């Protein structure tokens, strides 16, 4: 019965191959947390620098990150988590 518990060479190679195949998947998953929506950014003429006193940190559409200086999101640009608090776009609207 113990002979059935020993891994065969074929099983070992399958497991090794599966482990090697997972390396690119794991590498890509670390980049999945930061996302940009390039098409919407272009449409709204988003830039990483403010225009006068108009920046994302004082825009009603901005969703701040964990800290005030962290990247955040935007209610108008879905799925984008790389909006700079010092950025600007044409949809800027001052917080009342």
Secondary structure by P-SEA (a helix, b strand, c coil): ccccccccaaaaaaaaaaaaaaaaaaaaaaacccccaaaaaaaacccccccccccccccccccccccccccccccccccccccccccccccccccc
